Amino acid sequence: MTPTHIEHIGIAVSNLDEAIKYWENVMGLKCYNIEEVADQKVRTAFFKIGEVKIELLEATSPDSTIASFIEKRGAGVHHIAFAVEDTDKALNDAQDKGVRLIDKQSRKGAEGLNIGFLHPKSTLGVLTEICCK
């Protein structure tokens, strides 16, 4: 696996609308996309800064992974996502190198990306997403 760039940084938030106001009014960024990813029980908002995106994530259900994350750790940086040529190949490469996977094969994420997560217990505590178009 060789990432081409940082695709986005995911930030867990308790209230998406309030968080959007912060990123727009204080940081001067423009939200260009809001969408719900029903199977992940999350609503997302995206901002672009240079070539990197900021993805805000709000739970849409108390049993979502974002709700659990916020309950345990509070709002804040949730994950970092790296762009790769082929998500499934990157997942296989990581597993072959002994990395524990959350996703054994890619699935659809926000903005139509194919995504997969590496377990933070195998990535020095950083939840790592790999993705491609």
Buried (B, 14 or more C-beta within 10 A) or exposed (E): BEBEEBBBBBBBBEEBEEBBEEBBEEEEBEBEEBEEBEEBBBBBBBBBEEEBBBBBBBBBEEEBBBBEBBEEEEBEEBBBBBBBEBBBBBBBBBBEEEBEBBBEEBBEBBBEBBBBBBBBEBBEEEBBBBBBE
